[in-house]
Amino acid sequence: MKKLSVVVPTFNEKGNVENLVRQIDEALTGIEHEIVFIDDSTDETPKVLEKVSKENPRVRYEHRTDEKGLATAVIRGFRISDGDFLACMDADLQHPPAILRPMYAALLSGADFCIPSRLIPGGSDGGLNLWRKFVSGTARWIGKIALPCLRKVSDPTSGLFMFKSECIKNADLQPVGWKIMVEVLAMSEYRRIIEIPYAFQDRTSGESKLSGKVTMEYLEQVFKLMSRATKRSGIEVVRWSPAFMENMVDKYIGKA
């Protein structure tokens, strides 16, 4: 079995941290793993992280005061992690931790990347309102038009993904803003992606970080990647159905 490092960027998520850790540990029963929080919070989240890290040896965190931003936090988390597989997920529980188990199975089956998708059969956007659907859909199609590496991926602007750590060994990651998976897909080395369905969840605590600044940073990121992105061809994208996903989890890992 391979060790998995789950990297979680946090900004004022004190109400979600303990529940998130509990659900990740439950999802990864029987799998060697660590949970790495990179925290930019201005509230009491660092105190909660300190408490949880003392209680749970799988948890460690770094609180930053000299740098801010989700994408740079995730890259920092990747750099200090020691897992064979690396995962990124949000702290607000809109990414269900249970999905980590089939993601891990996908990599064991031979994928370089596993990307859960809200937009394939069996997936759901959780009932986003029309404005959020419009913003998300527009960002997705801007990315697909500008960056060929995103065109086969159904949900490329999500922040939920897992990959083999070797994929970014030589990657020149210079993230801007929030859409970290766009940067990683554009700059790393891989051949096979597996997409699996998942249902986006309602936020349980805290507030959404979506803003006009986030949108502008995304446009800046895509523009820069148009000239920087690694040129590649022959990428295979395979989509698992819910039933096939369950079978593959049983085959490679077993039930939690």
Residue pairs with C-beta under 8 A, 6 or more apart in sequence:
1 31
1 32
2 32
2 83
2 84
2 85
2 104
2 107
2 108
3 32
3 33
3 34
3 82
3 83
3 84
3 85
4 28
4 31
4 32
4 33
4 34
4 83
4 84
4 85
4 86
4 87
4 100
4 104
4 162
5 33
5 34
5 36
5 77
5 78
5 81
5 82
5 83
5 85
5 86
5 87
5 165
6 24
6 28
6 33
6 34
6 35
6 36
6 87
6 88
6 89
6 100
7 36
7 38
7 74
7 77
7 78
7 81
7 86
7 87
7 88
7 89
8 20
8 35
8 36
8 37
8 38
8 77
8 88
8 89
8 90
8 91
9 37
9 38
9 39
9 40
9 70
9 73
9 74
9 77
9 88
9 90
9 91
10 17
10 37
10 38
10 39
10 40
10 41
10 45
10 49
10 73
10 91
11 39
11 40
11 41
11 42
11 45
11 70
11 209
12 41
12 42
12 43
12 45
12 206
12 207
13 41
13 45
13 91
13 92
13 205
13 206
14 41
14 43
14 44
14 45
14 47
14 48
15 204
15 205
15 206
16 91
16 92
16 93
16 204
16 205
16 206
17 37
17 45
17 48
17 49
17 52
17 91
18 48
18 52
19 93
19 204
20 91
20 93
20 97
21 35
21 52
21 56
21 59
23 93
23 96
23 97
23 98
24 33
24 35
24 97
24 100
25 35
25 56
25 58
26 97
26 98
26 256
27 97
27 98
27 99
27 100
27 101
27 256
28 100
28 101
28 104
28 256
29 256
30 253
30 254
30 256
31 101
31 104
31 253
33 58
33 83
34 58
34 59
34 60
34 81
34 82
34 83
35 56
35 58
35 59
35 60
36 60
36 61
36 62
36 77
36 80
36 81
37 49
37 59
37 60
37 61
37 62
37 77
37 91
38 61
38 62
38 64
38 73
38 74
38 76
38 77
39 45
39 46
39 49
39 61
39 62
39 63
39 64
39 73
40 63
40 64
40 67
40 68
40 69
40 73
41 63
46 61
46 63
49 59
49 61
49 63
50 61
52 59
53 59
53 60
53 61
62 76
62 77
62 80
64 73
64 76
67 73
67 76
69 175
69 177
69 178
70 159
70 177
70 178
70 180
70 209
71 175
71 176
71 177
71 178
71 179
71 180
71 183
71 221
72 175
74 88
74 175
74 180
75 173
75 175
75 180
77 88
78 86
78 165
78 168
81 165
83 165
84 164
84 165
85 104
85 107
85 162
85 163
85 164
85 165
86 162
86 163
86 164
86 165
86 168
87 100
87 103
87 161
87 162
87 163
88 159
88 160
88 161
88 162
88 180
88 181
89 95
89 97
89 100
89 159
89 160
90 159
90 160
92 203
92 204
92 205
92 206
93 201
93 203
93 204
93 205
94 126
94 200
94 201
94 202
94 203
95 116
95 159
95 160
95 198
95 200
95 201
96 198
96 199
96 201
99 116
99 160
99 196
99 198
100 162
101 249
101 253
101 256
102 114
102 196
102 240
102 245
102 246
102 248
102 249
103 114
103 116
103 161
103 162
103 196
104 114
104 162
104 252
104 253
105 245
105 248
105 249
105 251
105 252
105 253
106 114
106 162
106 194
106 196
106 240
106 248
107 114
107 162
107 163
107 164
108 252
108 253
109 194
109 248
109 252
110 192
111 192
111 193
111 194
111 238
112 163
112 164
112 167
112 190
112 191
112 192
112 193
113 161
113 162
113 163
113 164
113 167
113 185
113 190
113 192
113 193
113 194
114 161
114 162
114 163
114 193
114 194
114 195
114 196
115 153
115 155
115 156
115 158
115 160
115 161
115 181
115 193
115 194
115 195
115 196
116 123
116 155
116 158
116 160
116 161
116 195
116 196
116 197
116 198
117 123
117 154
117 155
117 158
117 195
117 196
117 197
117 198
117 239
118 124
118 125
118 126
118 155
118 158
118 197
118 198
118 199
118 200
119 125
119 154
119 155
120 154
120 155
120 195
120 197
120 239
121 197
121 241
121 242
122 197
122 241
122 242
122 245
123 155
123 197
123 198
123 199
124 198
124 199
124 200
125 133
125 136
125 200
126 199
126 200
126 201
126 202
128 136
128 200
132 210
135 210
135 215
136 157
139 157
139 179
139 215
139 218
140 155
140 156
140 157
142 218
142 219
142 222
143 150
143 156
143 157
143 179
143 182
143 222
144 150
144 151
144 156
146 222
146 223
146 225
146 226
147 182
147 185
147 186
147 222
147 225
147 226
147 229
148 229
149 185
149 186
149 229
149 230
149 232
149 235
150 156
150 182
150 185
150 186
152 193
152 235
152 237
153 185
153 193
153 195
153 237
154 195
154 239
155 195
156 181
156 182
156 185
157 179
157 181
157 182
157 218
158 181
159 178
159 179
159 180
159 181
160 181
160 198
161 181
161 184
163 184
163 188
163 190
164 190
166 189
167 184
167 188
167 189
167 190
168 184
168 187
168 188
169 189
170 189
171 184
171 187
171 188
171 189
171 230
172 187
172 228
173 183
173 184
173 187
174 183
174 224
174 228
175 183
175 221
176 183
176 217
176 220
176 221
176 224
177 214
177 217
177 218
177 220
177 221
178 209
178 214
178 217
178 218
179 218
179 221
182 218
182 221
182 222
182 225
183 221
183 225
186 225
186 228
186 229
186 230
187 225
187 228
187 229
187 230
188 230
189 230
189 232
190 235
191 234
191 235
191 236
192 235
192 236
192 238
193 235
193 236
193 237
193 238
194 237
194 238
194 239
194 240
195 237
195 238
195 239
195 240
196 239
196 240
196 245
197 240
197 241
197 242
197 245
240 248
249 255
